[in-house]
Amino acid sequence: MMRAENAASVVDGNALAGLLADVFAGDVTQYVGLCGGCGSSAPLAEAVVELDDVGAIVRCRYCRHTLATVLRSPEGVRFVVAALQAFTAPVGVSRAGA
């Protein structure tokens, strides 16, 4: 299990592009998330991301609520939604296979 105090680094949401490439089509950093904590809406690239060897904790840049957790395992990647109220691909974002 990933824990914030074990994060090896804290970066922005662009670090999620590789982790989520197998879960979502297109450039996931351009997807817009709506925070259920403060109501802010922003591209995932603007989120605060705490990384370690197991995965990532994705936090709202404005209120620091945990939006989601991305966990890696031998079985694949698991995207666990927390305070992420909506996650939308903007018009024009390239979708693989579309």
C-alpha positions as CSV (number, residue, x, y, z in Angstrom):
1,M,0.0,0.0,0.0
2,M,1.3,3.5,-0.9
3,R,1.5,5.9,2.0
4,A,2.2,9.7,1.6
5,E,5.0,9.6,4.2
6,N,6.9,7.0,2.0
7,A,6.9,9.1,-1.2
8,A,10.3,9.2,-2.8
9,S,9.5,12.4,-4.6
10,V,6.7,15.0,-5.1
11,V,6.2,16.2,-8.7
12,D,3.4,17.5,-10.9
13,G,0.7,15.5,-12.7
14,N,2.8,15.1,-15.8
15,A,4.5,12.1,-14.0
16,L,1.3,10.2,-14.4
17,A,1.4,10.0,-18.2
18,G,3.4,6.7,-18.3
19,L,1.6,5.2,-15.3
20,L,-1.9,5.7,-16.8
21,A,-1.1,5.1,-20.5
22,D,-2.5,1.6,-20.2
23,V,-5.7,2.7,-18.4
24,F,-6.8,5.8,-20.4
25,A,-6.6,6.6,-24.1
26,G,-4.7,9.7,-25.2
27,D,-2.6,12.1,-23.1
28,V,-4.1,11.7,-19.6
29,T,-2.3,14.8,-18.4
30,Q,-4.7,16.9,-20.4
31,Y,-7.8,15.3,-18.8
32,V,-9.6,17.7,-16.5
33,G,-10.3,16.6,-13.0
34,L,-12.9,18.1,-10.7
35,C,-12.0,18.0,-7.0
36,G,-14.7,16.9,-4.7
37,G,-13.0,18.7,-1.8
38,C,-12.8,22.3,-3.0
39,G,-14.6,22.2,-6.4
40,S,-11.5,23.3,-8.4
41,S,-11.2,22.1,-11.9
42,A,-7.8,21.6,-13.6
43,P,-5.9,19.5,-16.0
44,L,-4.3,16.4,-14.3
45,A,-0.9,17.9,-15.3
46,E,-1.4,20.6,-12.6
47,A,-2.1,18.1,-9.8
48,V,0.5,17.4,-7.0
49,V,1.8,13.8,-7.3
50,E,3.7,12.0,-4.6
51,L,5.7,9.1,-6.2
52,D,7.3,6.0,-4.9
53,D,8.1,2.5,-6.2
54,V,4.6,1.2,-5.7
55,G,2.6,4.1,-7.3
56,A,1.4,7.6,-6.9
57,I,-0.9,9.7,-4.7
58,V,-2.6,12.4,-6.8
59,R,-3.6,15.5,-4.8
60,C,-5.5,18.6,-5.6
61,R,-3.0,21.5,-6.1
62,Y,-5.4,23.9,-4.3
63,C,-6.7,22.0,-1.2
64,R,-4.4,19.0,-1.1
65,H,-7.3,16.5,-1.0
66,T,-6.3,13.1,-2.4
67,L,-8.0,12.9,-5.8
68,A,-6.8,9.4,-6.7
69,T,-4.2,6.8,-6.1
70,V,-2.4,4.9,-8.9
71,L,-0.9,1.5,-7.8
72,R,1.4,-0.8,-9.8
73,S,1.4,-4.5,-9.3
74,P,2.4,-7.6,-11.3
75,E,-1.3,-7.8,-12.3
76,G,-1.3,-4.3,-13.8
77,V,-2.2,-0.7,-12.9
78,R,-5.0,0.1,-10.5
79,F,-6.6,3.6,-10.5
80,V,-8.4,4.2,-7.2
81,V,-10.7,7.2,-7.1
82,A,-10.9,9.3,-3.9
83,A,-12.1,12.9,-4.0
84,L,-12.0,13.0,-7.9
85,Q,-15.6,14.0,-8.6
86,A,-15.3,14.0,-12.4
87,F,-12.5,13.2,-14.9
88,T,-13.1,14.4,-18.4
89,A,-11.1,14.2,-21.7
90,P,-11.3,17.6,-23.3
91,V,-12.4,17.8,-27.0
92,G,-9.4,17.3,-29.2
93,V,-7.4,15.0,-26.9
94,S,-6.0,12.2,-29.1
95,R,-7.6,8.9,-28.3
96,A,-5.7,5.8,-29.3
97,G,-7.8,3.5,-31.5
98,A,-10.5,6.1,-32.0
